[in-house]
Amino acid sequence: MNHQLSDNELVDMVLKGNKHAFDLLVEKYQFRLTKLVSRYITDPSEALDVTQEAFIKAYNALTHFRGDSSFYTWLHRIAINSAKNYLVLQNKRSMDANIDFINIEQMLFKNATKEFTSPDKIIQADEMEHVVFMAIDHLPKELKEAITLRDVEGLSYEEISDLMSCPIGTVRSRIFRARAALERKIKPILRNI
């Protein structure tokens, strides 16, 4: 089977009874979806289980995929909901606790990062990580979600717009405001590094 088929073509093939076409979609998005779920669920085996559950839910709900957004955006929503359900059932800490600090730091301060070699520098890096976490944690929900989707998940503005059900201009504004808020919180720490 040709791996150059679009997601929509593969979905159509699955709906016509070709189950192998769904295997190609799983192969295409498995790593990306597992990485996404791992942001919320730290136990690797549990994250894999939730990812598999998300694919099963997607397969069972494929007749409801309308193609209004990309297949990955639709799959992304299913995976996030599966992770949220898992956390509720497991009564674990909030899903925002696992944000990838290193990616956020690199996004905000590409030129300011230094190699941390001394114990003092390691302590400062830990402090920076803590400040980034606290700053993200205290952002309003919409800003936190927008910056996480853009700078951690790497989604396009269009995909974020679909996921958050708001115009692209609103997405851009939320990301700008989130970055500005994080920079204000983190700048004093950077001066000491």
C-alpha positions, 0 to 999 in steps of 0.5 A, spaced: 500 500 500 502 506 498 504 510 504 503 517 500 496 517 501 493 522 505 490 521 511 483 523 508 484 517 503 486 512 508 480 514 512 475 513 506 479 506 505 478 504 512 470 506 512 470 501 506 473 496 510 480 496 509 483 495 516 490 495 514 489 503 512 488 504 519 494 501 521 498 506 516 495 511 520 497 508 527 504 507 524 504 515 522 501 518 528 503 513 534 510 516 536 507 523 536 501 521 540 505 517 545 509 523 546 503 527 547 500 523 552 506 522 556 506 530 557 500 528 561 501 521 564 508 520 566 508 512 567 511 510 560 507 503 560 500 507 562 502 512 557 502 507 551 496 504 554 492 510 554 495 512 547 492 505 544 486 506 547 485 513 544 487 509 537 481 504 539 476 510 540 478 513 534 477 507 530 470 506 533 468 513 532 471 513 525 464 514 522 464 521 526 470 524 523 467 529 518 474 532 515 472 539 518 479 539 521 485 534 520 485 527 522 491 529 527 487 534 530 481 530 531 486 524 533 489 529 538 482 531 541 481 524 542 488 522 546 487 529 550 480 526 552 483 519 554 489 522 558 484 526 562 479 521 563 485 516 565 487 522 570 480 523 573 480 515 574 487 514 577 486 521 581 492 523 579 495 530 579 493 535 574 495 534 567 499 540 567 504 538 572 508 534 566 509 540 561 516 539 558 520 545 561 526 544 557 522 546 550 519 552 553 526 554 556 529 553 549 523 557 546 523 563 550 531 564 551 534 560 545 540 565 546 540 565 553 541 558 555 548 556 557 551 550 559 550 548 566 557 545 569 558 547 576 553 545 582 551 553 582 549 553 575 545 546 576 541 549 582 540 555 578 537 551 572 533 547 577 530 554 580 529 556 573 525 550 571 521 551 577 520 558 576 517 556 568 513 551 571 510 556 576 509 561 571 505 556 566 501 553 572 499 560 574 497 562 567 489 563 565 487 556 562 486 559 555 493 562 555 496 555 558 493 551 553 495 555 547 502 556 549 502 548 551 499 546 544 504 551 540 511 551 544 510 544 547 506 540 542 508 544 536 501 544 533 500 550 527 496 556 529 490 553 524 490 546 528 490 550 535 484 554 532 481 548 531 482 544 538 480 551 542 474 553 537 477 560 536 479 564 531 487 564 529 487 571 531 485 569 538 490 564 538 496 568 536 494 573 541 493 568 547 500 565 545 503 572 545 500 574 552 502 567 555 510 568 552 510 575 555 507 573 562 512 567 562 518 572 560 516 577 565 516 572 571 523 568 568 527 575 566 529 576 573 532 569 574 536 569 567 540 575 570 543 571 575 545 565 570 
